Structure formats: C-alpha cells, structure tokens
C-alpha cells in the first residue's frame, strides 16, 4: 500500500491491518455463536452451550464495533487523500 516514505500512510496501513483482524475475529465469533446456537437446538441448551453462545456474542460485539468504526475512518481518510478534500 505504501512505499514507507510517508509515516501517515504507514500508520494508516497498520491500522487497516488491525481492522482486518478485528473484523475477521468479530464476525468469526458471531458465526461460531450461530453454529453453537443450532447445536443447542439439536442437543438442548445445556449450561456450556449457552455460556459459549453468550461469550461469543459479547466478545464479538466488543471486538467488532470498534473495528467497523475504524474501517469507516480508514476508508474516509483514503477517499479524502484521493480527492484532495482535506
């Protein structure tokens, strides 16, 4: 993405990498919660299954929310650089 000469672009690329990781982790936890939820439908909602579902939803929300906000910020900064509207 960058040639390493502009520290702002280097920092933005690093943040974009963290955002990508946060999105994958957050959506992955939500997907795991859905899979475990359907397992609970089949096998019954015993304590461990409900704990896993709750954990995945809570941690997934805490990871995904800031990742989405920073994703919009990185995209807006890239768009502003392209258009020269800063």
PAZAPA-4460 file (N, C-alpha, C; in steps of 0.05 Angstrom, whole numbers, plus 32768, in hexadecimal, padded with zeros to 4 digits):
% residues 86
    n_x    n_y    n_z   ca_x   ca_y   ca_z    c_x    c_y    c_z   seq   type   mol
   8010   7FE8   8000   8000   8000   8000   8011   8019   8000     1      X     A
   8027   8019   800F   8038   8030   8010   8055   8028   800A     2      X     A
   8065   803C   8004   8081   8037   7FFF   8092   803C   8018     3      X     A
   8085   8043   802E   8093   8047   8047   809E   8063   804B     4      X     A
   8099   8076   8039   80A3   8090   803B   8091   80A3   804B     5      X     A
   8077   809E   804B   8064   80B0   8059   805B   80A2   8072     6      X     A
   8062   80AD   808A   805B   80A0   80A3   803D   809E   80A8     7      X     A
   802E   80B1   809D   8011   80B0   80A0   8005   8098   8091     8      X     A
   800F   8093   8079   8005   807D   8069   800E   8062   8075     9      X     A
   8026   8062   8081   802F   804A   808E   801E   8043   80A6    10      X     A
   8018   8058   80B6   8007   8055   80CD   7FEB   804C   80C5    11      X     A
   7FE0   8058   80B0   7FC5   8051   80A6   7FC5   8034   809D    12      X     A
   7FDA   802A   8090   7FDB   800F   8087   7FDC   7FFC   809F    13      X     A
   7FEA   8004   80B4   7FEB   7FF3   80CC   7FD0   7FF1   80D9    14      X     A
   7FC2   8008   80DB   7FA7   8008   80E6   7F94   7FF7   80D5    15      X     A
   7F97   7FF9   80BA   7F86   7FE9   80A8   7F8B   7FCB   80AD    16      X     A
   7FA4   7FC3   80B3   7FA9   7FA7   80BA   7F9C   7F9E   80D3    17      X     A
   7F9C   7FB0   80E8   7F8E   7FA9   8101   7F70   7FA8   80FC    18      X     A
   7F66   7FBA   80EC   7F49   7FBA   80E5   7F42   7F9F   80D8    19      X     A
   7F52   7F97   80C5   7F4C   7F7D   80B8   7F4C   7F66   80CB    20      X     A
   7F5F   7F66   80DD   7F5F   7F51   80F2   7F47   7F52   8104    21      X     A
   7F3F   7F6A   810C   7F28   7F6E   811D   7F0E   7F65   810F    22      X     A
   7F0C   7F6C   80F6   7EF4   7F63   80E7   7EF2   7F45   80E4    23      X     A
   7F09   7F38   80DE   7F09   7F1B   80DB   7F02   7F0E   80F6    24      X     A
   7F0E   7F18   810C   7F09   7F0D   8126   7EEC   7F11   812F    25      X     A
   7EE2   7F29   812C   7EC7   7F2F   8134   7EB2   7F1F   8125    26      X     A
   7EB4   7F20   810A   7EA1   7F10   80FA   7EA4   7EF2   80FF    27      X     A
   7EBD   7EE9   8103   7EC1   7ECD   8109   7EB4   7EC5   8123    28      X     A
   7EB5   7ED6   8137   7EA8   7ED0   8151   7E8A   7ECF   814D    29      X     A
   7E7F   7EE1   813D   7E62   7EE1   8138   7E5A   7EC7   8129    30      X     A
   7E6B   7EBF   8116   7E65   7EA6   8108   7E66   7E8E   811A    31      X     A
   7E7A   7E8E   812C   7E7B   7E78   8140   7E63   7E78   8152    32      X     A
   7E59   7E90   815A   7E41   7E91   816B   7E29   7E85   815C    33      X     A
   7E27   7E8B   8142   7E11   7E80   8133   7E13   7E61   8131    34      X     A
   7E2A   7E57   812C   7E2E   7E3A   812A   7E27   7E2D   8145    35      X     A
   7E31   7E38   815A   7E2C   7E2C   8175   7E0E   7E2F   817C    36      X     A
   7E02   7E45   8173   7DE5   7E48   8178   7DD5   7E31   816A    37      X     A
   7DDC   7E2B   8151   7DCE   7E15   8144   7DD5   7DFA   8150    38      X     A
   7DED   7DF8   815B   7DF3   7DDF   8169   7DE2   7DDE   8183    39      X     A
   7DDD   7DF4   818F   7DCC   7DF5   81A6   7DAF   7DED   81A0    40      X     A
   7DA6   7DF5   8188   7D8B   7DED   817F   7D8A   7DCF   817D    41      X     A
   7D9F   7DC3   8172   7D9F   7DA6   816D   7DA3   7D97   8187    42      X     A
   7DB6   7D9F   8197   7DBE   7D8F   81AF   7DB3   7D9A   81C9    43      X     A
   7DA6   7DB0   81C8   7D9B   7DBC   81E1   7DAE   7DD1   81EB    44      X     A
   7DA3   7DE6   81F7   7DB3   7DFC   8200   7DBC   7DF7   821D    45      X     A
   7DD2   7DE8   821F   7DDE   7DE3   8239   7DF1   7DFB   8240    46      X     A
   7DFA   7DFC   8258   7E0B   7E12   8262   7E23   7E19   8251    47      X     A
   7E33   7E06   8249   7E4B   7E0D   8239   7E44   7E19   821E    48      X     A
   7E2F   7E0F   8211   7E28   7E1B   81F7   7E1F   7E38   81FA    49      X     A
   7E0F   7E3D   820E   7E05   7E58   8211   7E1C   7E6B   821A    50      X     A
   7E2F   7E60   8229   7E46   7E71   8231   7E57   7E78   8218    51      X     A
   7E5B   7E64   8206   7E6B   7E69   81EE   7E5D   7E7E   81DC    52      X     A
   7E43   7E7B   81D9   7E33   7E8D   81C8   7E35   7EAA   81D4    53      X     A
   7E31   7EAC   81EE   7E32   7EC6   81FB   7E4E   7ED3   81F9    54      X     A
   7E62   7EC3   81FE   7E7E   7ECC   81FB   7E84   7ED6   81DF    55      X     A
   7E7C   7EC6   81CB   7E82   7ECE   81AF   7E74   7EE8   81A8    56      X     A
   7E5B   7EEB   81B0   7E4C   7F03   81A9   7E57   7F1C   81B7    57      X     A
   7E5F   7F19   81D1   7E69   7F30   81E0   7E85   7F38   81D5    58      X     A
   7E97   7F25   81D3   7EB2   7F2B   81CA   7EB2   7F34   81AD    59      X     A
   7EA1   7F26   819D   7E9F   7F2E   8181   7E95   7F4B   817E    60      X     A
   7E83   7F53   818E   7E79   7F6F   818D   7E8E   7F83   8195    61      X     A
   7E9D   7F7D   81AB   7EB2   7F8F   81B4   7EC9   7F91   81A0    62      X     A
   7ECE   7F7C   8190   7EE3   7F7D   817C   7ED9   7F89   8162    63      X     A
   7EC1   7F82   815A   7EB7   7F8B   8140   7EAF   7FA8   813F    64      X     A
   7EA3   7FB3   8154   7E9A   7FCF   8153   7EB1   7FE3   814D    65      X     A
   7EC7   7FE2   815C   7EDC   7FF5   8155   7EE9   7FEF   813A    66      X     A
   7EEA   7FD6   8133   7EF6   7FCF   8119   7EE6   7FDB   8102    67      X     A
   7ECC   7FDB   8104   7EBB   7FE7   80EF   7EBF   8005   80EF    68      X     A
   7EC0   8012   8106   7EC3   802F   8107   7EDE   8036   80FA    69      X     A
   7EF4   8028   8102   7F0E   802E   80F7   7F10   8028   80D9    70      X     A
   7F00   8014   80D0   7F00   800E   80B3   7EF5   8025   80A4    71      X     A
   7EDF   8031   80AE   7ED4   8049   80A1   7EE8   8060   80A1    72      X     A
   7EF6   8063   80B7   7F09   8079   80BA   7F20   8076   80A6    73      X     A
   7F2A   805D   80A3   7F40   8059   8090   7F37   805D   8073    74      X     A
   7F1F   8054   806D   7F14   8058   8052   7F0F   8075   804C    75      X     A
   7F05   8084   8060   7F01   80A1   805C   7F1B   80B0   8058    76      X     A
   7F30   80A8   8067   7F4A   80B5   8065   7F56   80AF   8049    77      X     A
   7F53   8096   8040   7F5D   808F   8025   7F4E   809F   8010    78      X     A
   7F34   80A1   8013   7F24   80B0   7FFF   7F2B   80CD   7FFF    79      X     A
   7F2F   80D9   8017   7F37   80F5   8019   7F52   80FA   800C    80      X     A
   7F65   80E7   800F   7F7F   80E9   8002   7F7D   80E8   7FE4    81      X     A
   7F6C   80D6   7FDA   7F69   80D3   7FBD   7F5C   80ED   7FB1    82      X     A
   7F48   80F7   7FBF   7F39   810E   7FB4   7F47   8129   7FBB    83      X     A
   7F59   8128   7FCD   7F67   8141   7FD6   7F54   8153   7FE5    84      X     A
   7F41   8148   7FF3   7F2D   8158   8001   7F33   8159   801F    85      X     A
   7F4B   815F   8026   7F52   8161   8042   7F59   817D   8048    86      X     A
***
